Amino acid sequence: MTSAPHTEPDLLALARAWLAEDPDDQTRQELQTLLDTGDTAALADRFAGTLQFGTAGLRGALGAGPNRMNRVVVLRAAAGLAAYLHDTGARGPVVIGYDARHNSDVFARDTAEVMTGAGFEALVMPRPLPTPVLAFAIGDLGASAGVMVTASHNPPQDNGYKVYLGDGAQIVPPADADIAERIAAVGQIAAIPRGDAGTVLGNELVDRYLDTVAGLLGDGPRDLSTVYTPLHGVGGDLVMQAMQFAGFPDPTVERSQRLPDPDFPTVAFPNPEEPGAMDRAIALAAKRKADLALANDPDADRCAAAVPDAGRWRMLRGDEIGVLLAHHLLQKGRTGTYAASIVSSSLLGKMAAAAGMPYVETLTGFKWIARVPDLAFGYEEALGYCVDPTHVRDKDGISALLLLCELAAERKAAGSSLTELLDEIAVAHGVHATDQVSVRVDEVSLIEAAMRRLRAAPPTSLGGAAVIGAHDLARGEGGLPPTEALRYLLDGNARVIIRPSGTEPKLKCYLEVVEPVEAGSDGVRAARATAARRLEALAVDVRAALGL
């Protein structure tokens, strides 16, 4: 982030210069009102820095100024990307997708006009569609790059801008810095060449995606009662079609969350990881005595699920869905490398080894997972799963949902369940219990201060267990690129990783304890109970160590 202006005259001059070139009536009015009322605090917040383009592209609150998501910022980003593509000799069209958030369609159109103005063919999605459709389209259409306008599961006031290159994966260093350098070199907005709004794609692309996703499933049982919510996002229609293509009964959709709504009125945060986000779907599933409750986040690249368990409903953790999908693919004979992020459970590595398959641990984010050579399956605990890397080199909440339904239907037909399968996996490899301590802050500086404190004085024990290894991953560990994270290994086979979120003002702490399962009919239950107590004690000490 660039430094803040030091004087009020500097701030006012920056605001007036921005106002003079802003093409958006809404943000012009916002900025003019702040100037007229002399609200220097609000102006300073908007001009205190610049949204930085990184491997996640851009993401931030909508509004006027360089520290917000708006048309000026997007036009500059598009021009910088176009310059990068020219300079690197990229050929082929640029495909552009967008979700149903505020201004997503506007940002997509602006991007298309900049791309055609730069001499590229711009192919625009026919309507608001899930992110995995955009990722699929890059390979399907032979594109040189892809842009997805989305803020995924962020709050309603946010939007974002995600960039993929021609390999179909999200950008990684040094491409992010190279693109950012060209964005910084963009001059006046009026000087950016702009052409037409590109070619709007037909529904044939969506049909090819659905055919591909449904083709992942084999013949088998389809008797499964499901409840589904798209959480006011863009996944609803495609999930219904995908379920039909695959031969499943139509899911019952939670009506209050069925249609896209950029304000996400029924949830505090439109993220199925957040407590309460799936409450309506779970209540409906309980009422209908369904087998499975399912959700996508608003851009449908994540998949969440809840199951009936001992007379109640419970959410499956992201790690649990990950190992269930991995088990299913291993049973199908899927060969290749299995991968998970460093903050995900260590269980996948043991399952892969038992099946004779290679396993790789990556940094957090599918920009890294998708680049694992010969990838068969990859996941991260934040509900992201790549089950078809040949066609979608990113997480895909729709294909993951279908495969989870296939597995659940097979278990139901065999008189079993997903929870019983998790117990079987625990008997084979031990209970791997995971949890997350997540602290949302108003000031990012609080996160930076907490990380400094932990580096200066690392904890010597957590949850009653001695810290036997403290690793600063910013220095690079185990052949991984440096990343802003701290990892603590604990006596008794436990682990804590602490890292700032890459997309939200959060400090996230990932906890795992491994508990062996003793022989006997009560072994799994006892091991889970012991692991839960250890996790609870660990969470208490981690919160105290953060000092937030």
N, C-alpha and C positions, 0 to 999 in steps of 0.2 A: 504494500500500500504506500502511496506517495505521501510526502509530508503535508501537514495541514497548512493553510495560509496563516501568516503570522499576524496580520493586522486586519481590521474591519474594512478599510478601503480595498485591500487585496481581495478579500472575500466577495465584496460587492462587485468588483470588477470581473471576477471569475463568473459570478452568477449572471451578470448582464451579458457577458460574451457568450455564455452557454445559451441564454434566452434568444440571442440574435440568430443562432443557427438551428435551434430545436424545431424539427418539423411537426411535432405532435402538439395539437391544441390543448390536450389535457395536462401534459406536463408543463407546457408554457404557462397555463393558467395557475398551476400549482406554484411555480417558481415566481411568477409575477405577484401572487398574493403574499408570499414570504418576503419579497422585496418591499412591497407596499406597507406591510405591517412591521417591518424592521425586525423580523424574527431571526436574529443572527445565529442563535443556537441551532435552529433547524437548518439554516443555510450551511453552517459549519459542518453539521453531520453529513449533508449531501455532498459537500465539497472537501471533506477532510481527507479524502484519498480517492483512489480509483479501484473499482472492482478488478481484481487481478485475474487474468486469464491463466488457467493452469490445466492440469491433466483432467480435471472435472469440467473444463470449459469455464463458463461463467455461471454464477448463481447469486441471487441477492433479492432484496426487497424492490418492488416496483416503485418508481418515483423519478423525479428530476435530479440531474446532476451525475457526475462521473462515479459516485459511490452507490448508484442505484441501477436497476435494470430498466432500460428505456430504449427508445428508437435510436438515439444518438450512439449509445454504447453498442447496440446491436449492429448498426450500420458500420461502425468502426471495426467491430470484430469480424464481420463478413468481409470487409475490404482487406483486412489483415490476412484472413484465411485465403482469400483469392490470390493475394500476392505470394503467399507461401506456396500455394499449389503451382502457380506459374514458375516460381523460382526453383522448385524441385522437379519440374518437368512432368507434372501430373497430367494425365490424359483421361478423357471420359467425363461423363456428366457428374454433377453434384446433386445428390438426392436430399430432399428437405422434408422433415416431418414435424408435426406439432401436436400438442395435447390440447385440452379444453380450458386451460388456465387463462386468466385475464391477459389479453394482448398476445397470446401465443400465435394466433393466425396472422396478426400484424407483423410480428417479428419474422415469421416465416416468409411472408411476402417481401419484406424489405431484403431479406437474405437472398431470395430468388432474383430480385432486381439487380442486386450488386453482382451476383454471379454471372447473370447474362450480360451485364455491362462490362464484365471483365473477360468476356469471350467464352465462358463455360455454358454448357447446356444445363439448365436447372429443371429438375424433375420434382414436382411437389406432390405430396400425399393428397389423396382425394378428399380427405376430411380428417378431423382429429382422430389419431390412431395411437396404439401402444408403441412404446419405444422399441420393443423387439421386432416389430414390423419394419421399422426404419433400419435396424441392424441387418435384418434379412435382406432388405432391398438392395443394400450396397453390393453384396455378392451376386444377387439375382440379376441386377441391372448392369453389372460391370462398372459401378461408379468409382470415381477417383476419390470421393469423400462423401461424407454424410453429415448433416446437421439435424439435431433433434432439439426443438424448443420445448423444454419441460423443466420443472423444478421437482419432478418426481413426487416424493411424499412430504415436501416442505410445507409450511403453513400457507394459507391462501394468498397472503400479500406478496409472496415470492414468485419469481420466475427464473428460468435458467436457459443455458445454451450449451449443448453437449456436442462435441466434435469427434467424428470417426474419420479415419483415413481409408484408403482403398483396400486395405487388408480386412476391413470389416470390424476392426477392434478400436476401442477408444485410444486416444493419443497417450503416449508416455514421453518422458524426457528423452532427447532434447527437443522434440517437436513442439511441446507446449511453449518453451522459452523462445523458440524460433518464430512461432506464430505471434506470441506476445510482442516480440521485437517489431514485427511488421505492423501490428495494431498500433503500437506507440508512434510509428512513423507516418500514420495516416494524417493528412492535413485537414482542411476544412471539409465539412460534410457535403457542402454544395459541390465540391470538386470531385467527389467520388462518382465515377461513371456508373450510370444505372440504365438497365435495359428493360425488357418486359418482365412480366411476372412468371415466366417459365411455362412449362407444360404440366398440366394437372394430370396425374396418373389415373388410370381407370381401376375398377375393382378387380381386374384380373390379377394384379399383384397380391391383393389380399387373399384371393382364392388360392393362389400358389402357396402362400404362406400357410394357410389352413390345411391344404393337402399335405404339405411337408410335415406339419406338426402332428396331424392325425396318423401319418405314416410311421411315426415312432412306435406306435402301439401294435402289438400282435393280436392274434385271435384269442379270445378268452371271455370270461364272464363279464357282463356289463350291468348286472343287477346291483345298483347302488343308488341310494337316496341321498341327495346332496342339497345343501343350502349355500347360496353364493351371494357375495356383495362385491361390487367394484369400487366401493367407497367414494361414490360421486365422480369416479374417473372414467377413462375411455375404454376399459377392458370388457365391459358388459356384453356388447353385441358379439364380439369375437369369441368370448368364452362360450356363449350360448351356441354359436355356430360350430366351434371346435368340438364341443360335447356331442352335437348332432353328427358331425362328420365321423367321430370316433365310435358312434353307436350307443352312447350313454343316454339314459333318460334325461330330459331337461331338468336342470337344477331349479329349485325354488329360489327366486331372487328376492332379497330384502328390498321391498318397494321404495322405502324412504331414501335409499341410497343408490337406486338403479340408474338414474340419468346423470350425465355429466353436469357438474355444478362447480364453478371455480371458487365458490365461497365455502364449500364443504360444510354445510350448515349443521349436520348431525354429529360431528366429531370435533374434539378439541384440536387434534392433529390428524391429518389424513394418512396416517402411517399405521399399518396393521400391527406393528411391533408395540405401539403405544397402548397402555392400559385403557380399556374401554372402547377402543376403535371397532372391535368385532362384537361388542355386546349385543347389538341388535340382531346380527346374524346368528349368534349362538342361541339367543332366546328363541328365535324362530326355529332353529334346528331342534332344540329341545321340545318345542311345542309339536313339531311334526315328526318327532322320533326319527330324525334323519341319521344316516350313518356317518356323515362327514359335513363339517361347515368349512367353507373356503372363502378366501378373499384375495384380491389383488390390491396393490397400492394404486394411486391414481393414473400412473402411466403403464401399469400392468407389467413391469419388469420384475416384480417381486410376488411371491406366493406365500400366503399364510393359511394355516389350517387349525381346526379345533376338533376334538374327538370326544365321544362319550367314554368315561373312564370311572368305573366303580360307582355308578349312580350319579355322576356329575359330569359336566363338560369342562374340558381344560384345553388351553392353547398348547399346541406343539411348539417347542422351541425351534428356532432356525436350525440348530445343530441336529435336532431329532429328524426334521424333514430331510436334511442333507444326508444323514446316514440311511434313512429309509429309501431315498432315491438311489443312493449308491448301491445298497443291497439289491434293489430291483434290477439295476443295470448289470451288476455283476452276475446275478442269476440269469439274466438274458444272454450272457456271454459277451458283453461289451468289453472289448480289449483296448488297451492304451493306458495312458497315464491319468491317474486320479489326482485331483489337486484341491487344496483348500487354503484359505488365507491364514496368516499367522494367528489371528484372533479367533479362529474357529476351533472346534474340538479336535483333539489329537486322535479321536477314535477312527476317523476315515483312514489314517495311515495304517492302523493295525488291520482294518478290514481289507485294504488293498494288499498288504503283505500276505495275509492269510490266503488270498485268492491268487497270489503270484503276479500281481500287477504293480507297476511302478507308482510311486507316490511322490508328489512335490508340494512343498509349502511355499506360498508366495506372500508378497506384501498385500495389504488390504486393497480391494478393488478389482473389478473384472478387467480393467485395463491390463492388469498383470496376469490374472488367472487365464484369460483368453489367449495369452501368448505362450502358454506352456506347450512345448512341442508334443505332438501326438496326443493331444488332450482327448480323453474319453468322457470325463465328467469333472466339473469343478463347482465349488460352492463356497459361499461365505455365510456366516451365522446370521447376517442381517437379512435373511429371507431371500437371498439371491442364489439362483441355480442355473447352471449352463448344462443342459442335458443333450443338446444337439450342436456341438461346436462346429460341425461341418457347415451348417447353414446359418447359425446365429452365434457369432463370436461375442456374446454378451449374456448377461442373465436374462431369462425369459420366464415370466410368471405364468404364461399360458401353457407352454409345453410342459413345464414342471407340474402344473395343476393336472393336466391330462394323465401324466405318468403316475402321479400320486393316486388319482382315481382308479387307474388300472390296477395298481398294487392293492388298494383297499378292496376292490371288487374281487380280486383273486383270494385275498384273505377271508373275505366274507363267505365266498363260495366254499372255502375249506373249513368253515366253522370257526374261524379265528378272527383276529383284528390287528390293526396297526399297533396298538399298545402291547399286545401279546408278542408281536414281532420284535418290538423294542426290547422286551424282556429276554427274548431268545438271543438277541445280539449282546445284551449285557452279560448273560451267562457265558457266552463265548469269549468276550473281551473285557469284562468288567463294566461297572457302572461309571460312565463318564458324565458327570453332572456339571452343567454350565449355567452361568447367570451373568447378568450385566448390571453394573452400577453406572448410571448415566446422570450427569449433573448439567443442567442447562443454565447458562449464565447470561446476564445482560451485557457484560463487557468481556470481549475476547481477552483483554489484558489479564483477567483473573485466571484464565486457563494457562496463559504463559507464565504467570507468577507461580501457579501450582506446580508446573513442570520444573521450574527452576528450583523450587524448594525440594522436590523429590530428588533432583540430581545432586543438590548440595548435601542432603542428609537422607540417604536411602533408608527405608525401614529395615530393621533387623529381624522382625517377625511379623507375621500377619495371620490372623485367625488362630493364634496359638501355635503356629508352626514356624520354625526357623526359616529365614530366607537363606537358601544355600547357593543362590546365583542371582546376581543383579546385572542386567545387560541394558546398555543404552543403545537402542537400535539406530539412533542418529549417526552412530559411528560405522554402521554396517555390521551385520552379523550373519554368519552361516552362508556367505555368498549372496546375501540379499542386498539390494541397493539401500542406502541410508534412508531412514524414515523417522519421523518425529514420534517416537514411542519408547516406552520403558517396559522391560519384561523382568519379572521376578519369578524364580523357580523356588518352590517351597519343599521342605522336608515332608514326606508322606505323600508324594506324587500329586502335587497341586501346582497351579500356575496362575499368575496375574499379569495382564498386559494393560497398560494405561496409555491412551493416545487421544489427542484432540480429534473431533469429527472433522472430516474434510468438507462437509456441506452444511453444517449447522453449528451454532454457538454452543457446543456441548463438549464436555470432557467425558470420555467413555472408558470404562474399566471392565475388562473381560476376565471372568473368573472360571476356572475349571478345577474340579477335584476328581480323582479317580479312586474308586473303591472296589476292591475285589469282591466277587460273589462267592460266598461259601456254599458248599454242597447242601442240598436239602430243599424242601418245597418252599421254605420261607426265605431262601437266600437272597433273591433279588429284592424283595420288599425290605429286608433288613439293611441291605447295602444301600438302597435308595434313601432310607431314613437316615443312616449315618452320613451319607453324602450331603443330604439337605442340611443337616446340623452344621457340618463343616462349611458349607457355602454360606450359611447365615452368619457364622462367626467371621468368616473371611470378609463378607460385605461390610460388616460393622467396622472392622479395622481399616479397610480400604477407604471408606468414607472419612474416617478420622484422619488418615494419612493425607488425603487431598486437602484438607483444611478449607473447604468451600462450604 
